[in-house]
Amino acid sequence: MSSVRVAESAGVLELSNGHVSIEVELDAGTFSIADIQSGRTMVANAASSAVLADGSSLSSRSAGFVSEGTEQVKDRHGEGVTLRLRSRETPGGGLSLDLTLYDDHPFAVLRSRITNTSADALHVQAFHVLDGARLELGGMPQEWRFYKEGWQNWSPALVLPCSGEDIYMAPPVVGPATQPAAQAGRFLSEMVTAIASPHGGQAITAGFVSTADQFSQVWLEREAQSLTAASYADGIELVPGASLASERLLIDLTPDPLASLQRYGDALAREMGATPWAHAVSGWCSWYYYWQGVREEEILANLEYLRWHRRELPVEYVQIDDGYQAGIGDWLTANEKFPRGMGWLAGQIHDRGYKAGLWLAPFMIGAKSRLWQEHPDWAVQYPSAGLRTGKPGRPYIAMINWGQECYAMDLTRPDVIEWLGNVFGTVFRDWGYDYVKIDFLYAGAVDGIRRDPNVTRAQAYRRGVEAIRRAAGDKFILGCGNPVAPSVGLVNGMRIGPDVAPFWYPAERPREPDRSDLSTVSTLNGIRNILSRFWMHERLWLNDPDCMLARDSETALTAEEVRTLATVIAMSGGMALDSDNLMRLSDERREIVSMLLPPYRKSAVPLDLFESEMPRLLELDCGAHKLLAVFNWADEPAEVRASLPGAETHVFEVWEREYLGIRQGSLLGDLPAHGCRLLALRPALGRPQLVGSSFHLLQGAVEVTAEEWDGETLRLSLRPVAKREGELFVWAPDGWGQPSVSGPEGIEVTEKPGGLWSVRLEVEGETEVRLKFDAR
């Protein structure tokens, strides 16, 4: 029996579970949601509604609710109770609302449904599952902070101050055409938002936890303090007697928006059957050095370099990016730069002990391609005259790139799905590739006319990705340029930001004047999304922070910017791929790549995400120690302060390999423009202990498997990582003599200032180092 309780009194129904209480005003057709611990009603006077394609709507507000009873539920979130409500007066369509609470979760889940009770077909455009709910978070709404989630991975994800205005994302590339009109004080987020009141001390996360069938958005009206959550049915026809439901909306009331976003990610992953990869992914990618000019011989040259430097760069995959194909759509025909074909090249990669990866943009058809000449009927069509540059019957231009118009592919066509199966069956089965990066996938979800009008954009998109998933079997799929919501459960890894680049700021103006440059290619834009989308990693997929660019030539990135990029990639816990001409890397820059390997898999948390557009503090909990990255995003050097844990703490600066002593309270330091400090923080134990390492950026999280102290001997158990030779830094209190050391052949101990001992050694296999101290 569930612990969720239902009570009724004077026309009010209450559903509660010890964390959350939902009160339903039956006559008014509205409901409110309260946090039981604080006793605060944070969502008030909410209704539910449906919008039809003709512009009319059905709403519970004023119509009133009728209770249809409760039902015990047991699903992927556990056990709970659903309260079923029906709106009393909704001519032509019966509108209903399900409210669910679970025994063990501090959130509510809502779902709307419409049943066609008329004699004619209805066309359902959208459900406003939460309609016009007034938020009571404390403080003035101008002081609130709004988490904005982007439509696809290049769309910016960040926290905006509600004292300003939203950032409009133009369709079709970084925003969908289906969205409310931009207006002052309106803030729009795809799929999920978290809104925090710094002074009120409260926050709400509202996000959809089912995402397979309908795109969804959440928006805040600042002046009205109201929140609406929409699930788009895209005009699907509902015949008499048929029913259609919205996606399921989670509402989480919390004082901690960071934890709430992670809790939402867990729920979304459970509901959608997310498929993160079982191990860390590392590799080399051709794109960010060779671009579309890549040639077969350059792949082979870097492959040979990797083979001869396997110990320093123990990557798993070699990924061939854009530039091999005969045309956009002609994926099975290599161009003249790859004379022996892509299957032969995959064999060469395998022969050298690596797995092979290949880039494709499968949902686009280039106007210059053979595919377009043979199948002009495979494109989505513009829905009406005047939508951007389109006219009825014209193919939908998803992008102009590669010197041509590129059309969106209609994924509701069975022959297109069959073609996708053949393409990816050839790539995986016949050519032998182990990994695909599928790019520009938003083209499969544009707003247009498809052969099957009763398939939503989300459903069409998923049909395409599902075809690729079937062909891939258990091989790795990396999504890129793809809508976030309907990708959950189908891809193993996902790019979470715009492309990084060998320059810090965008090098070109946005393609369209009404598009923000936050989605434009640049390292800074990539980093912003890596920080904001931390909560997706290891829940929905492996986050792909994009490639490391370590080179010191043919780049505009400064040494500090390269360090910052490496720090963010390492602390993201996600995929780690380098994209340089490896033969041109100096030993110093190659070592930066080595210090990322292998990836740790656990993501750091941006502590001040809800305080600024670019968080300055990124913390990774490694168990025995923490890492704190402190950033200066300004264009000039700056003095930056970082708070430390309450107790006395050993502080070791990773990049400079500088022991900063035992500190408490806060740390103040000068940072160069676009630079960072990476600090290893360990509780001061008053006895000899490890405080730093030069083997891996994460300071023992990967290379140190155990640290033990028996009163006189410090034992450190190590495993090999990419960097074979390095130093461990051990601190001892005053009065302790030089330790006697035992370990692998050639180990050396050197005294450093501040009570520090450097232990230099080479780690080729599982190794134990013992330092015996004599207290004096």
C-alpha positions in Angstrom: 0.0 0.0 0.0 1.4 3.4 -1.0 2.1 6.0 1.7 0.5 8.7 -0.5 -2.7 10.0 1.1 -5.9 11.5 -0.4 -8.3 13.7 1.6 -11.4 15.7 0.7 -13.0 18.6 2.5 -15.4 21.3 1.3 -14.8 20.9 -2.4 -11.0 20.6 -2.0 -9.1 17.4 -2.8 -5.6 17.0 -1.3 -3.0 14.6 -2.4 0.2 14.4 -0.3 3.2 12.1 0.3 5.1 13.8 3.1 7.2 15.9 0.7 4.6 17.5 -1.6 1.0 18.4 -1.2 -1.4 19.1 -4.1 -4.7 20.8 -3.4 -7.4 20.8 -6.1 -10.2 23.4 -6.0 -12.8 21.3 -7.8 -15.3 24.1 -8.6 -12.6 26.5 -9.8 -10.8 23.8 -11.9 -7.4 24.8 -10.5 -4.8 23.3 -8.3 -1.9 24.4 -6.1 1.3 22.6 -5.1 3.1 23.1 -1.7 6.4 22.0 -0.2 5.4 20.3 3.0 8.7 20.8 4.8 8.7 24.6 4.4 4.9 24.8 4.5 5.0 27.1 1.4 2.6 27.0 -1.5 4.9 27.7 -4.4 2.6 26.9 -7.3 -0.8 28.5 -7.0 -4.0 28.7 -9.0 -2.8 26.5 -11.9 -5.1 25.1 -14.6 -4.7 22.7 -17.4 -5.7 23.2 -21.0 -5.5 22.1 -24.6 -5.1 24.2 -27.7 -6.6 23.1 -30.9 -5.2 23.7 -34.4 -8.1 26.2 -35.2 -6.9 28.4 -32.3 -9.7 27.5 -29.9 -8.9 26.0 -26.5 -10.3 23.9 -23.8 -9.5 24.7 -20.2 -10.2 23.5 -16.7 -10.2 27.0 -15.3 -13.7 28.1 -14.3 -15.1 24.9 -15.8 -14.3 23.0 -12.7 -13.0 19.4 -12.1 -14.9 16.2 -11.3 -12.9 13.6 -9.5 -12.7 10.2 -11.2 -11.0 8.6 -8.2 -7.5 7.4 -7.5 -5.4 4.6 -8.8 -2.4 2.8 -7.2 0.6 3.0 -9.6 3.9 1.2 -9.8 6.3 2.2 -12.6 9.9 3.1 -13.2 9.8 5.7 -10.4 8.4 3.4 -7.8 5.0 3.1 -6.1 2.5 6.0 -5.7 -1.0 7.2 -6.3 -2.6 8.9 -9.3 -5.6 11.2 -8.8 -7.7 11.4 -12.0 -9.6 14.6 -12.7 -12.0 15.5 -15.5 -13.0 19.0 -16.6 -16.7 19.5 -16.3 -17.4 21.7 -19.4 -15.2 21.2 -22.4 -17.5 21.2 -25.5 -16.3 18.8 -28.2 -13.5 17.4 -26.2 -13.2 15.9 -22.8 -10.2 17.3 -21.0 -8.7 15.4 -18.1 -5.7 15.7 -15.8 -3.7 13.1 -13.9 -1.8 14.1 -10.8 0.7 11.6 -9.5 2.8 11.5 -6.3 5.3 8.8 -5.5 6.2 7.4 -2.1 9.9 8.1 -2.3 10.2 11.2 -4.5 9.8 14.9 -3.6 8.1 15.8 -6.8 4.7 15.7 -8.5 4.0 14.4 -12.1 1.2 15.8 -14.2 -0.3 14.6 -17.4 -3.2 16.0 -19.5 -5.4 14.1 -21.9 -8.1 15.0 -24.4 -10.9 12.7 -25.6 -12.8 13.7 -28.7 -16.5 13.6 -27.6 -17.8 15.3 -30.8 -19.0 13.9 -34.1 -16.1 15.5 -36.0 -12.4 15.1 -36.0 -10.3 17.4 -33.8 -6.8 18.5 -34.5 -4.8 19.0 -31.3 -2.0 21.5 -31.4 -0.7 21.6 -27.8 -1.4 20.7 -24.2 -0.7 23.3 -21.6 -0.3 20.8 -18.9 0.5 23.6 -16.4 -1.4 26.7 -17.5 -0.8 30.1 -15.9 0.4 28.8 -12.6 1.4 31.7 -10.2 4.8 31.2 -8.7 5.4 32.1 -5.1 9.2 31.7 -4.6 9.8 34.7 -2.4 11.6 37.9 -3.4 10.8 40.0 -6.4 10.5 38.2 -9.8 13.1 40.6 -11.2 15.6 39.0 -8.8 14.9 35.5 -9.9 17.2 33.4 -12.0 15.9 31.3 -15.0 17.6 28.2 -16.3 17.2 28.2 -20.1 17.6 24.8 -21.8 18.2 24.8 -25.5 16.3 23.0 -28.3 19.4 21.1 -29.6 23.0 20.8 -28.4 24.3 23.9 -30.2 21.5 26.0 -28.6 22.8 27.8 -25.5 22.0 26.4 -22.1 22.5 28.9 -19.3 21.0 30.8 -16.4 19.6 34.2 -17.2 18.8 37.0 -14.7 15.1 37.8 -14.8 15.9 41.5 -14.5 16.9 41.4 -18.2 15.3 39.7 -21.2 15.4 36.3 -22.8 17.6 35.3 -25.7 15.6 34.4 -28.8 16.7 31.3 -30.6 15.7 31.4 -34.3 14.5 28.4 -36.3 15.2 26.0 -37.9 18.8 25.4 -36.6 18.9 26.4 -32.9 15.2 26.9 -32.2 11.9 25.4 -33.3 9.3 27.4 -35.2 6.7 26.3 -32.6 7.1 28.6 -29.7 5.3 31.5 -28.1 6.0 34.9 -29.5 8.9 36.8 -28.0 7.8 39.6 -25.7 9.3 41.6 -22.8 9.5 39.6 -19.6 8.9 36.2 -21.2 11.6 33.6 -20.6 11.4 30.3 -22.6 13.1 27.0 -22.0 12.9 23.8 -24.0 11.9 20.6 -22.0 12.9 21.9 -18.6 13.6 25.0 -16.5 14.7 25.6 -13.0 13.8 29.0 -11.5 15.5 30.2 -8.3 14.9 33.1 -6.0 18.2 34.0 -4.4 16.5 36.2 -1.7 13.4 34.0 -1.2 15.5 30.9 -0.8 13.2 28.8 -2.9 13.3 27.2 -6.4 11.1 25.2 -8.7 12.1 22.7 -11.4 9.5 22.0 -14.0 10.4 19.6 -16.8 8.9 16.8 -18.9 10.1 13.3 -18.0 8.6 11.6 -21.1 9.9 13.0 -24.3 9.3 10.4 -27.1 6.2 11.7 -28.7 5.9 15.5 -28.3 8.3 18.4 -28.0 7.8 20.5 -24.9 8.6 23.9 -23.6 8.3 25.8 -20.3 8.0 29.6 -20.0 7.8 32.2 -17.3 5.9 35.4 -17.5 7.9 37.7 -15.2 5.3 40.4 -14.6 2.5 37.9 -13.9 4.9 35.6 -12.0 3.2 32.8 -13.9 4.6 29.5 -15.4 3.2 27.5 -18.3 4.4 24.1 -19.5 3.4 23.1 -23.1 3.5 19.7 -24.7 3.1 20.0 -28.5 0.8 17.5 -30.4 1.6 19.3 -33.7 -2.0 19.3 -35.0 -2.5 15.5 -34.9 -6.0 14.4 -35.9 -8.2 13.0 -33.2 -11.1 11.0 -34.6 -14.4 10.8 -32.6 -14.0 8.7 -29.5 -10.2 8.7 -29.6 -7.9 10.1 -26.9 -4.5 11.7 -26.9 -2.3 12.4 -23.9 0.5 15.0 -23.3 3.9 14.1 -22.2 4.4 13.8 -18.4 5.5 16.9 -16.5 7.5 16.8 -13.3 7.2 19.6 -10.7 9.9 19.7 -8.0 9.9 22.3 -5.2 13.2 22.8 -3.6 15.7 25.2 -2.0 18.5 23.7 -4.0 18.1 24.1 -7.8 21.4 22.3 -8.6 20.2 19.1 -6.8 16.8 19.5 -8.3 18.2 19.5 -11.9 20.1 16.3 -11.1 17.0 14.8 -9.6 15.1 15.7 -12.8 17.8 14.1 -14.9 17.5 10.9 -12.9 13.7 10.8 -13.4 14.0 11.6 -17.1 16.5 8.8 -17.5 14.3 6.3 -15.7 11.2 7.2 -17.7 12.9 7.1 -21.1 15.3 4.2 -20.5 18.4 6.2 -21.1 21.5 4.3 -22.5 24.8 5.8 -21.2 27.8 3.8 -22.3 29.4 1.3 -19.9 32.9 2.8 -19.9 34.7 6.0 -20.7 35.2 7.0 -24.3 38.4 8.5 -25.6 39.8 9.1 -29.1 41.2 11.2 -31.8 39.0 13.2 -34.3 40.1 14.7 -37.7 37.8 17.7 -37.7 39.3 20.6 -35.8 42.6 20.5 -37.7 41.9 19.1 -41.2 38.3 20.2 -41.5 36.6 19.2 -44.8 40.0 19.0 -46.5 41.0 15.8 -44.7 42.6 13.1 -46.8 43.2 9.4 -46.4 46.9 9.8 -45.9 46.4 12.3 -43.0 44.2 9.8 -41.2 46.9 7.1 -41.7 49.7 9.5 -40.5 47.9 10.3 -37.3 47.0 6.6 -36.9 50.7 5.7 -37.1 51.6 8.4 -34.6 49.0 7.0 -32.1 50.4 3.5 -32.6 53.9 4.7 -31.8 52.7 6.8 -28.8 50.1 4.3 -27.5 51.4 4.6 -24.0 51.2 8.3 -23.8 47.9 8.5 -25.8 46.0 5.3 -25.0 42.8 6.3 -26.9 40.2 3.9 -28.0 38.7 5.4 -31.1 39.9 7.0 -34.3 37.1 9.1 -35.8 36.9 10.3 -39.3 34.8 13.4 -39.6 33.3 15.5 -42.4 35.2 15.5 -45.6 35.3 11.9 -46.9 31.9 11.7 -48.5 31.0 12.3 -52.2 27.9 14.4 -51.2 25.6 15.3 -48.4 23.4 12.1 -48.6 25.9 10.1 -50.7 27.5 8.6 -47.6 28.4 5.3 -49.1 30.5 6.8 -51.9 33.9 8.2 -50.8 35.4 11.1 -52.7 38.8 11.2 -54.5 40.6 12.1 -51.3 39.8 8.6 -50.0 40.7 6.4 -53.0 40.7 3.0 -51.2 37.3 3.6 -49.6 36.0 3.8 -46.0 35.8 0.1 -45.4 39.5 -0.3 -46.2 40.3 2.6 -43.9 38.3 1.0 -41.0 40.3 -2.1 -41.5 43.6 -0.1 -41.2 42.3 1.4 -37.9 41.4 -2.0 -36.6 44.8 -3.5 -37.7 46.6 -1.0 -35.5 44.4 -1.9 -32.5 41.9 0.9 -32.5 38.2 1.2 -33.0 36.9 3.1 -36.0 34.4 6.0 -35.9 32.7 7.8 -38.8 30.8 11.0 -39.1 27.5 11.3 -41.1 24.7 13.9 -41.3 22.0 11.4 -42.2 18.8 13.6 -42.0 20.0 16.2 -44.6 19.9 15.9 -48.4 22.3 18.2 -50.2 21.1 19.9 -53.4 24.3 18.8 -55.2 24.0 15.1 -54.1 23.1 12.1 -56.2 20.5 11.3 -53.6 18.6 14.5 -54.2 18.6 13.9 -58.0 17.1 10.5 -57.4 14.7 11.3 -54.5 13.5 14.9 -54.5 10.3 13.6 -52.9 12.2 12.6 -49.8 12.3 16.2 -48.4 10.0 17.8 -45.8 7.9 20.5 -47.4 7.4 24.1 -46.2 3.9 24.2 -44.5 2.8 27.6 -45.9 3.8 30.6 -47.9 5.6 33.2 -46.0 7.3 30.9 -43.5 10.8 32.2 -43.8 11.6 31.9 -47.5 9.5 28.9 -48.2 6.4 28.4 -50.4 4.0 25.5 -50.4 5.4 22.5 -52.1 9.0 23.6 -51.8 11.6 21.5 -50.0 12.4 22.7 -46.5 15.8 24.2 -46.3 17.3 23.0 -43.0 20.6 24.8 -43.7 22.8 26.3 -46.3 26.1 24.7 -45.9 28.8 22.9 -48.0 28.1 25.5 -50.7 24.5 24.3 -51.3 21.0 24.1 -49.9 20.5 21.2 -47.6 17.0 19.9 -47.3 15.3 18.2 -44.2 14.6 14.5 -44.7 11.0 13.2 -44.2 11.4 10.5 -41.7 7.8 9.4 -41.8 8.5 7.7 -45.2 9.1 4.0 -45.1 11.5 4.2 -48.0 13.6 6.7 -46.1 13.7 4.5 -43.1 14.7 1.6 -45.3 17.5 3.7 -46.9 18.8 4.7 -43.4 18.9 1.0 -42.4 20.9 0.3 -45.6 23.3 3.1 -45.1 24.1 2.3 -41.4 24.0 -1.4 -42.0 26.8 -0.9 -44.6 28.7 1.4 -42.2 28.5 -1.0 -39.2 28.2 -4.4 -40.7 30.0 -4.2 -44.1 32.6 -1.6 -43.4 33.1 -2.5 -39.7 32.8 0.8 -38.0 32.3 0.7 -34.2 31.0 4.2 -33.6 29.1 6.8 -35.5 28.8 10.5 -34.9 25.5 11.5 -36.4 25.3 15.3 -37.0 22.8 18.0 -37.9 20.0 15.8 -36.7 17.7 18.7 -36.0 16.8 18.5 -39.7 14.7 15.5 -38.9 12.5 17.5 -36.5 11.8 20.8 -38.4 8.3 22.2 -38.6 7.0 21.2 -42.0 4.7 18.9 -44.0 5.6 15.2 -44.0 4.0 12.3 -45.8 2.2 11.2 -42.6 0.5 14.2 -41.1 -0.4 12.3 -37.9 3.2 11.9 -36.8 4.6 14.6 -34.6 8.0 16.2 -35.1 9.4 14.2 -32.1 8.0 10.9 -33.4 9.4 11.5 -36.9 12.8 12.3 -35.5 12.8 9.2 -33.3 11.8 7.0 -36.2 15.0 8.1 -37.9 17.2 7.6 -34.9 15.6 4.3 -34.1 16.5 3.0 -37.6 20.1 3.9 -36.9 19.9 2.3 -33.5 18.7 -0.9 -35.0 21.5 -1.0 -37.5 24.1 -0.1 -34.8 23.0 -2.8 -32.4 25.4 -2.4 -29.4 27.8 -0.1 -31.2 28.3 3.5 -29.9 26.1 6.3 -31.3 27.1 9.9 -30.6 24.4 12.5 -31.3 25.3 16.0 -32.5 23.2 18.9 -33.7 20.3 16.9 -32.3 17.2 18.0 -30.4 17.8 17.1 -26.7 14.4 15.8 -25.5 13.6 13.0 -28.0 17.2 11.8 -28.2 17.0 10.4 -24.6 17.1 6.6 -24.7 18.5 6.3 -28.2 22.0 7.7 -28.2 25.0 6.7 -26.0 26.8 10.0 -26.1 25.7 13.5 -26.9 27.5 16.7 -27.7 26.2 19.2 -25.2 27.4 22.5 -26.7 28.4 24.4 -29.9 31.6 23.4 -31.6 34.8 24.4 -29.8 37.3 26.1 -32.1 40.9 27.3 -32.3 39.7 30.7 -31.1 38.0 31.9 -27.9 35.2 34.2 -29.2 33.1 33.6 -32.3 35.1 34.5 -35.4 32.0 35.3 -37.5 28.7 37.1 -37.1 25.6 34.9 -36.6 24.2 33.6 -39.8 20.9 35.5 -39.1 20.6 38.9 -37.5 18.0 37.7 -34.9 20.1 34.8 -33.7 22.3 35.2 -30.6 25.9 34.4 -31.1 25.9 32.2 -28.0 25.3 29.3 -30.4 28.1 30.2 -32.8 31.3 28.1 -33.0 33.8 29.2 -30.4 35.6 27.7 -27.4 33.9 30.0 -25.0 30.4 29.1 -26.2 31.3 25.4 -26.0 32.5 25.8 -22.4 29.3 27.6 -21.4 27.1 24.6 -22.3 29.5 22.1 -20.8 29.1 23.8 -17.5 25.3 24.3 -17.7 24.5 20.8 -18.9 26.5 19.0 -16.2 23.3 17.3 -14.9 22.8 15.2 -18.1 26.1 13.3 -17.8 25.9 9.6 -16.8 22.1 10.0 -16.5 20.9 10.6 -20.1 24.2 9.7 -21.9 27.9 10.3 -21.8 28.3 14.0 -22.2 30.6 15.0 -25.1 32.3 18.3 -24.2 33.8 18.3 -27.7 37.4 17.9 -28.6 40.6 19.0 -26.9 42.6 21.4 -29.0 46.1 21.2 -27.4 48.3 22.6 -30.2 50.4 25.8 -29.9 50.5 26.5 -33.6 47.8 27.2 -36.1 45.5 28.3 -33.3 44.5 31.6 -31.8 44.0 30.0 -28.3 46.4 31.3 -25.7 48.2 28.9 -23.4 45.8 29.9 -20.6 42.7 29.2 -22.8 44.1 25.8 -23.6 44.5 25.0 -19.9 41.0 26.3 -19.3 39.5 24.0 -22.0 41.5 21.0 -20.7 40.3 21.7 -17.1 36.6 21.9 -18.2 36.9 18.7 -20.3 38.6 16.8 -17.5 36.1 17.9 -14.8 33.1 17.2 -17.1 33.8 13.5 -16.7 32.6 13.0 -20.3 34.2 11.8 -23.5 37.8 12.9 -24.2 38.8 13.2 -27.8 41.7 15.3 -29.1 41.6 17.0 -32.6 45.1 18.1 -33.5 47.7 17.2 -36.1 49.4 14.9 -33.6 52.8 15.1 -35.4 52.9 18.8 -34.7 52.3 18.6 -31.0 55.1 19.6 -28.7 55.9 17.2 -25.9 54.4 19.8 -23.5 51.1 20.0 -25.3 50.9 16.3 -25.9 51.3 15.9 -22.1 48.1 18.0 -21.6 46.2 15.4 -23.6 47.8 12.6 -21.7 46.7 14.2 -18.4 43.0 13.9 -19.5 43.3 10.1 -20.0 41.5 8.1 -19.0 38.3 10.2 -18.3 37.0 10.0 -14.8 33.3 9.7 -15.8 31.9 11.7 -12.9 30.8 15.3 -13.6 31.8 18.3 -11.6 29.0 20.7 -10.4 29.1 24.5 -11.2 28.5 25.8 -7.7 27.5 29.3 -8.8 25.4 28.3 -11.9 22.5 30.3 -10.6 24.5 33.4 -9.9 26.1 34.2 -13.3 25.9 33.4 -17.0 29.4 31.8 -16.8 30.0 30.0 -13.5 33.3 30.7 -12.0 33.5 27.8 -9.6 33.4 24.2 -10.7 33.7 21.5 -8.0 34.3 17.8 -8.4 33.9 15.4 -5.5 36.5 12.6 -5.9 35.8 11.0 -2.5 39.1 11.4 -0.7 39.6 14.8 -2.1 37.8 17.5 -4.0 38.9 19.5 -7.0 37.9 23.2 -7.4 38.4 25.0 -10.7 38.3 28.8 -10.4 37.9 30.7 -13.7 38.4 34.3 -14.9 36.2 34.9 -17.9 37.2 38.5 -18.2 39.4 39.9 -20.9 41.8 41.2 -18.4 43.7 39.7 -15.4 41.5 39.7 -12.3 41.7 38.9 -8.6 39.4 36.0 -7.8 38.2 34.7 -4.4 37.1 31.1 -3.8 35.6 29.7 -0.6 37.2 26.6 0.9 35.7 23.9 3.1 35.3 24.9 6.7 38.0 22.7 8.1 41.8 23.2 7.6 42.5 22.1 4.0 45.6 21.2 2.0 45.6 23.3 -1.2 47.6 22.2 -4.2 47.5 24.1 -7.5 47.6 21.5 -10.3 48.8 23.4 -13.4 51.7 25.0 -11.6 52.3 22.1 -9.3 52.5 24.5 -6.4 51.6 23.6 -2.9 49.8 26.5 -1.3 49.8 25.2 2.2 47.1 24.5 4.8 44.3 27.0 4.3 40.9 27.8 5.8 38.1 30.2 4.9 38.8 31.4 1.4 41.6 31.8 -1.1 42.4 34.9 -3.1 44.4 34.8 -6.2 45.3 36.6 -9.4 44.1 34.9 -12.6 45.1 35.8 -16.2 42.5 36.6 -18.8 40.4 33.5 -19.7 42.5 31.5 -17.3 41.9 29.2 -14.4 43.3 27.7 -11.3 42.7 24.0 -10.6 43.0 23.3 -6.9 43.2 19.9 -5.2 41.6 20.2 -1.8 42.2 17.6 0.9 41.3 17.7 4.6 44.4 18.3 6.7 44.8 15.2 8.8 47.8 16.2 10.8 50.0 13.4 9.5 51.8 12.5 6.3 49.4 12.4 3.3 49.2 12.8 -0.4 48.3 16.3 -1.5 49.0 16.3 -5.3 50.0 14.4 -8.4 51.4 15.2 -11.9 50.1 12.0 -13.5 46.5 13.1 -14.1 44.6 16.4 -13.9 42.2 14.9 -11.4 44.9 14.4 -8.8 44.6 10.8 -7.7 41.0 10.2 -8.6 42.1 8.0 -11.5 45.7 6.9 -10.8 45.5 6.3 -7.0 43.5 3.4 -5.9 44.2 3.4 -2.2 45.9 5.6 0.4 46.6 4.0 3.8 48.4 5.2 7.0 49.4 2.8 9.8 51.1 5.3 12.1 54.5 5.3 10.5 54.1 4.2 6.9 52.1 5.9 4.1 51.1 3.3 1.5 49.9 4.5 -1.9 48.5 2.0 -4.4 48.7 3.2 -8.0 47.5 2.0 -11.4 48.9 3.1 -14.8 47.3 6.0 -16.6 48.4 7.7 -19.9 51.3 9.6 -18.3 53.8 7.0 -17.2 56.4 9.2 -15.5 55.5 11.8 -12.9 55.5 13.0 -9.3 53.4 12.4 -6.3 53.5 15.2 -3.7 53.3 14.1 -0.1 53.1 16.5 2.9 54.5 15.8 6.3 54.2 17.9 9.5 57.2 19.7 10.9 59.6 17.5 12.8 59.2 14.5 10.6 62.4 13.4 8.9 63.0 12.3 5.3 61.0 9.2 4.6 62.6 6.0 3.5 60.8 4.9 0.3 60.2 1.6 -1.4 58.5 1.1 -4.7 59.4 0.5 -8.4 62.9 0.7 -9.6 64.3 4.2 -10.0 61.9 5.9 -7.5 63.3 9.1 -6.1 62.3 11.3 -3.1 63.2 15.0 -3.0 62.4 17.6 -0.3 60.4 20.6 -1.3 59.5 23.8 0.6 56.5 23.8 3.0 56.9 20.3 4.3 56.5 18.8 0.9 58.2 15.7 -0.5 58.3 14.9 -4.2 58.2 11.2 -5.1 59.2 10.8 -8.7 58.5 7.4 -10.3 57.4 5.5 -13.4 54.2 3.5 -13.2 53.9 0.7 -15.8 51.5 -1.6 -13.9 49.8 -2.0 -10.6 52.3 -0.4 -8.1 52.6 0.2 -4.4 54.7 3.0 -3.0 55.6 3.0 0.7 57.0 6.0 2.6 58.1 5.3 6.1 58.5 8.3 8.4 60.2 8.7 11.7 58.6 11.5 13.8 61.2 13.8 15.5 
